[in-house]
Amino acid sequence: MDWCAPTNRPTTYSLLVNGVVVASATITLPSDTAWLQDPLQPDKCLPVMTGGVNPGFLTIDGPSLKSVAYKSKSGSIDVVGSAYPVVFGGQVGAASGVNASMKSDDSTTASAFRTIVQGTPILLLRTTADMVPLPALSYLQAQVVEQPVTVHWGGALTAWAVTGDLVAAVLQAAVTGSVTYDQVQQLLSGYTYDQIQTRAAATTYLDWQKNPLIFSTL
């Protein structure tokens, strides 16, 4: 089960057997909202609306998503006699300085949001297509500052300043089977060590780690 599927975008899933694709299908998961969730505890999630006032919902705040930075991850060396440094290596980083601030006028939603942000250092925002420039699956290492706007005088409006940088996914969307020692032993029964070494000469230790039954394909 893929609990981190993109919404409203075509997504292709493939079934691999011994490293070979034997079946694939493309689906689109419809959703009227974006979703904020704990990537490792997908049951902790909230729908997220964009724009305007959305009573009872978590809403992306007006100033959010106005700008992001793409930092150059490269080094530089000063050259004697030249005013210009030489840049080498590196690449452009993912979006940083992302402002994904939110608000809600519902105490239950506010409590659920606190549970999410207090339980994970990385937030997953499954965006809608209009949430440019964020990708469909945005893993955000963010600092969250709570602002109880009207709570202190009997209201329910709470805002959260959510700012941070996009990071790599913390969970790979794949289902893998397990292989037991007995299965490998049964597969290799009847072969000598030298025979196995000869047939496996073109493989690496990492190949065997990825697929302990690789011998059957040699």
Phi, psi and omega in degrees: 000128179263105180272000183237035182287141175297154178255143174059023175231141175297130181230130182258131176245138182235142175259120180252134173235119184055038177079005182245133178288120180252344178198149177208156179208148179248129180232162173232123181268108183284145176202136178277350183227164166280172180224137173250131183208163169280117185297336181260351175227077190296345177288344176267093184210159180218139172290146182233124178266162177236136174078144174068198178251128183232086184307131177087351183247160167281131185233133173296126185290156183307312182289353186290156173060024180280331180200151173221163179244143175244098186279143176281120179264067183222159178259165179217153179230133175283136181254128179300129178090358180235141178279350185251125175287158177260130180260138180222150173059192175078182179202174178278131182282169175292171182302133177231169184065031182285129175256108179239046183295146186224169177209161176204145177253018183239125185293326179293317177297319179298319179295319179295322178296317178300319180300319180293308187289336178274351183254354182211141177279349182233127178261140174254121175250111177270103194276164167267164187297336182276359182271054177291139011256023183283145176289170183302320176243107184250108176269115190244117171273102193236153168262130183244123178243119182275138180230098180286086191301307183239004186298322186292341177239037170093357178275186181231000184285122177234138177240152177230123172277111183245110181225144179175198185239148174286139180229173180293154179300143179264356181215124179276131182280077180209149176247125181238147177273164178256149179237130182267163177299321181297324179296317178295318180297319179294321180296323185268359181296141180093352178251144174276166179300318181295321179296319179294318179298320181294313183289333184262012186300329184273000182256165178244168177301323180295325176301318181289328177293321180290322183218092182299344180260021183299336182301329182290345181260356184276000000 
